[in-house]
Amino acid sequence: MAKPARKATPPAIVKRTVMPIRRKNSELRTREYLTDDEVQTLIDAAKANRYGHRDATMILMAYRHGFRASELTDLRWDQIEFSSATLHVRRVKQGTPSTHPILGDELRALRKLQREQQPKSPFVFTSERGAPFTTSGFARMIERTGAAASLSFKAHPHMLRHACGYALANKGHDTRALQAYLGHKNIQHTVRYTELSPTRFKDFWR
């Protein structure tokens, strides 16, 4: 009696693709924030973009108010009170909302943006098709603009939030006020800015 034919065993699938290992941020750059001069350089470079006024205003607002990318791209016109020059800030990650003053250069930039926005939208920052600007789109714009500004490292949006924290800490603002401004629920997230502030040691050699 003939033996039944053995079923062919399918060849084992061997995964040969190796996922690249992401390098640590500390290997890519020496710090995770921009200085005030670097922010201004980034703003100046953004003005040369196709939508220069919008891009420069996004960078300015992200820096002045310590916005995360998602908070910035979700910013709506009803959060801005032009008459009182105030901004109602909504935070993600269970952050504390707050009301910030808006300085004159921001007001002028926002008024121009609102006046020229086509098509009109409830969102402040929109694409050429009128859709809300995306966080990935903002990240690409920052990276391109950082390269155009000849920054010596790869720039990313969260560096603007850190830049805000360090700039305000360097101006001598106390940790509690800084915590409220940035909307940190846990003050430990705020302490890093005051710990690295050079003003902390300004009287050491006097």
Secondary structure as GFF3:
##gff-version 3
##sequence-region A 1 206
A	DSSP	alpha_helix	25	28	.	.	.	ID=ss1
A	DSSP	alpha_helix	36	46	.	.	.	ID=ss2
A	DSSP	alpha_helix	52	65	.	.	.	ID=ss3
A	DSSP	alpha_helix	69	73	.	.	.	ID=ss4
A	DSSP	three_ten_helix	77	79	.	.	.	ID=ss5
A	DSSP	beta_strand	80	81	.	.	.	ID=ss6
A	DSSP	beta_strand	86	89	.	.	.	ID=ss7
A	DSSP	beta_strand	98	101	.	.	.	ID=ss8
A	DSSP	alpha_helix	104	116	.	.	.	ID=ss9
A	DSSP	alpha_helix	135	148	.	.	.	ID=ss10
A	DSSP	alpha_helix	158	170	.	.	.	ID=ss11
A	DSSP	alpha_helix	175	182	.	.	.	ID=ss12
A	DSSP	alpha_helix	188	195	.	.	.	ID=ss13
A	DSSP	three_ten_helix	198	201	.	.	.	ID=ss14
###
